Amino acid sequence: MSKDFLRAQAIRALEENVEENSRLDRWLVYEHYEIISDEAGNRFIHAPPHTKDAPNEYRRSHPLSRTSAECFLRFAHWPEETGMDKELDTQTNAEAAKSWAETYGVLGLNPLDPFITDMVNSRRVTADYLGVPELSDASFARGRHNYARGGPPEESIANFAFEAWEAHITWRLYESVRKETVDADSIVQFMSAINQWEADISVGPLADQPWVERDIYSRDPELARRWALIVVGDAVNRKIENYCYPIIRGDAPGSYEPGWVFNSLLGAMWLQMMFLMVEDRRCWWCDKPLDPGRRSHARFCDNDGQCRANWNYNKGEGKSSKRARRDARYIR
């Protein structure tokens, strides 16, 4: 698929799944980033603080807006575009992380910052009503935007590289199963050849015997396809669970609408991937991707009705179907 097609599909996916007010959720992108190291030699991407002598202004980006709709796709292709190494903490990967941050911001991998509780909130109201002290609630911090400056403890070069490679592998697998004929070879290359029993990470019915993932799932294209879909589904669900959550938006009965919130750039990008998957429509006859600009109820390619006619003739039940025409010949 061309980049223009994917961008158009990404824009449509956001417009179909994200309410207008949710598209304004922002992420900070600073003018300057630097690579810093801790005592152990681990390197991190970090935006230095703004000072009079060394200004570092920021701009607000909106990852769920039209202008940033293809951010996940860029991230998934970043290892290829920048020639990233499989070894995680390398100079090449550090340059790739810095280049990404200067364009889109850091991923937002650090724990949420402490914050001052809003004066009006349900926990304080409940505690006052019951006449008890307000209990601590770690989950109450959920959804507060992550630290967009990066730095220790988690915004490391190694973590950036791992996240980029995970997005890359997930998208490559998804591309492989989207093709008219499953590209099994492209899938198998990502399967592990490690003896999982010896690695002590096997579970379930295979826990008491050696097994190699590639040996099991590379036997035929359908098994490879199932494996790829499991990996893609796991990646999307886990990232959404860790970095995003649904909310309601509105301020009065009749105005409420469901929405999504992210607490890091990484979460916003995986929301984009989820929306792309939801809006990934295929022609009922030829299984090719439908133009994202087509109407939401379109089921066939825009090719002067050829795919629609083929489907109606071979699989439909109307008067023009193969079965109806055959029955009509014998009924006479």
N, C-alpha and C positions, 0 to 999 in steps of 0.2 A: 504494500500500500504506500502511496506517496505521502510525503510530509504534509502537503496541503490537505489531502483527504483526512488524515489523522487530526490535524488542527481543527478542521471544520467539524469533525465528529466530536472532538473534545469540547468545543464551544457549545454545540448542541446538547451534549450530555449535561453540562453545567446549567444551561438555561432550562432544561427539562426537569432537573432534580434539585436545584438550589433556589430558594426564594430570594427575591431581589435584595431584601435587607441583610440576608446572610452573606451576600457577595461582598459586602463592605468590611467584613472581618479582615483585620490587617495584620501584617508582619513587618517588622522593622528591618530595613536594609541600610547599613552604615556606609559611609564613603570609604573608610579605610579599615582593612583587616590586617592582622599580622599573625605569624606563627610563633607561639611561645612554648616553652618547655618547663616541665616540673623537675623536681630533684631526681626522679627516677629516669629521666630522659624521654618521657612520653611527650609527644608534641600535640598542641591544640590550636585550633583556629579561634581567633579572638578579635573583637572590635575594641580597641583601646578607648578609654573614656574621653569625653570632650573636655578640652581645657582651652584657656585663652591662648596659650602658646602653641598648642597642637589641637586645632579644632577637628572634630569628627562628627559632622552633622549626619542626620539619617533621613530617609524618606520612608513613607508608608506604602507597602505593596499590598495588593489584595489578591491572595492566591486563588480565591474562588470566583474571580471576575473573568470576563472575556479575554482581557489582555494577558492573563496568566494561565489560560485554560490548558495549555500544553506543557505545563511545568513538569508534571510527572514524566511525560514522554521524553523531555529533555534530560531529566535525571536518569531515566532508564538507559539512555544512549550516552550518558556522560563518560562511562568507562571507555567506550569506543572512541568518542570524539577527542578525548584528551589522552588516550593511550595509557590508561591507568594500569598499575601493576597488580598482580594477584597477591603478592606480599603487601601487607596492609600499610605499615608505617614507612613509606619511602618518600624520597624527595619529589618524585613524579606525582605521587598521590597528594602530597602536601600542596604542590602547585595547583593540582586539580581542585582540591578543597577550597583553596584561597580564591581561585578564579570563580568557582561556583558562588561562594559567599559574596563576592563583589558584585555579582549579577542578581542573585536571588536572596541572599542572607544565609546565615547558618541554619542547620537543620532543626535546632532546638532540642537537643538530646539531654540537657541537664534537668535535674529535678526542679519542680516549680518553686519559685521564690516565695518566701514568707510574705503574707499580705495582711492588711488590716481588714477585719471583718466589716462588711457593710452594716450600717446602723440598723437597718430593717432587714431581718432575715428570719426564716422559719424556726431555726434552732433557738435563737434568743427569745422569740415570742413564746415558744413552747416552754422553755425554762422559766420564764416569768410567770406564765399561767400556772405551772405546777409548783412554783415557789421553790425551785431547786437551782443550784448553780448550772450554768450552761456547760454541757459535757464537750470534751474535745472530739473533733470529727475530722480525721485526716482526709476523708473523701470530700469534705467541703471545699478543699482547694482545687478540686477537679474543675478543669475548664479555664482556670486562670492562665493567661498567656505565659508561655515559657520564657526563659531568659534569652533574649535575642542577641546578646553580645557574644555568646559562646564561652569558650575557655573551659578550665577544669570544672567538674571532674569528668564529664562525659563527652564534651564536644571535641573529641580527639581526631587526629588524622586517621587513625586506624578505624574508629567507629564510622567516620564519614565514608571511608572506602568500603567497609563492609555493607553499609546501607545502600550505597550506589550499586555495588555488585548484586545485592539481593533484588533491587528493583530491576536491574538489567536482566537477571536470570528469569524473574517472574514474567517480564514482558516478552522475552524471547520464547518462553514456553507457551504463553498465551497466543503469540503470533503463530506458533507451530500448529496449535489445535484449531486455529481459525481458518486455515487453508482448506480448499475443497478436498484435497487428499492429505491426510495427516502426515506431516513431515516427521516420521519416527526417528530418523537419524539425528535431526536437530534436537529432539527430546532426549534421546539416549545419552548424548554427550554430557548432559548435566546430572545423570544418575550416578549415585555413589558406587564405587567398586570396592569399598572397604567392607571387610567382614564385620557385620554389625554385632555379632555375638562376641567377637573378640574385643570390639570397641566398648562393650558393656552398655549399649544404648538401645538394645532391642526390647520390645515390649509385646504383650499379648501372646498369641499362640506360638510365636516364633522365639519366645524368650529362652527356651531350653535347647535351642539348636542353632547352629551357624546359618546365616543367610546373607546374601549379597543382593543389594537392591537392584543393581543392573541385571543380574542373572534372572531375577523374578519378573521384572516389568518390561524387559526388552524382548520378550518372546514373540510378541506380535504387536501390530500397530494399535489395536484397540486397548491393550493393556498399557502401552506407552501413553496413549491419550488419557486414560483414566488417571495414571500417575501424575501427568502434567496438570490436569485439572485439580487434583487434590493439593498439589503444591501451590498453585495459584490461589485457590480458595483459602488455604491456610494463611498465606502471606497477607492477603487483603483483610481477612477477618481479624487476624492478630494485630495488624497495624491500626485498624480502625478502633479495635477494643482498647488499645493502649494510648492512643493519641487523639481520639475524637469521641463525640457522643451526641445523641439527639437532644434537642430542647424544644420548648414552645416559645414562639415570639408573639408579641402583642401586649396590649395594656388594658384591654377591656373585653367583656364577652362580645363575641361576634368578630373580634379582630385577631384571634389567635390562629397561628399557622405553625406547622411543624418546621423545624430547621435543624441544621447541623452546625456544630462548633468544633474547632480544632484548637489544640493548645501548643502546636508547634508547626513549623513549615513542613516537616516530614508527614505529620498527620494530614495536613491539607492536601499534600500531593497524593497520598493514598486514597483520600476521598475522591480525588479526580479519577484515579484508576477504578474505583468502585463504580462511579457514575458512567465511565466509559463501558464497563462490562454490562451495566444495566441497559444502556442504550445501543448496544452492539446488535443491530438488526441484520438479518440475513434474508436473502430471497428464498421463498418457499420452494422454488423449483431448482435453481442452479446453485444456491447456497453462497453466492457472492455477497460481499457487504453492500448494503443499500446506501445510496447517497444520503448523508445526514441531513441534507436540506429537504428531503421528501417529507410528505405529511406523515404524522405519527401512526396512522392506520395503514400505511403502505405495506404491502406484503411481497411485492414482486419488483424486479428491475424495471427501469424506465426505458424499455426497448420496443416501443410500439406494440406492447401487449404480447410479445412472443413468449416470455416466461409464464405469464398468466394463462395463455392459451394452452401451453404444454402441460401445465399443472392441472388445469380443468379437464383436459382430455385424458391424462394418465391417472390422476388421483382424485378428481372431483366426482360429484354425484349428480351433477346437473344434466340437462338435455344434451349438452355437447360432449359429455364424457364418453370414453371408450366403451364402458359397460352399457350405458344408455343406448348408444348407437347399435351395439351388438344385439341388445334385447329387442330393439325396434325392428331389426331385420327379421328376427324369428317370430315375432308376434304377428306379422302380416299374414 
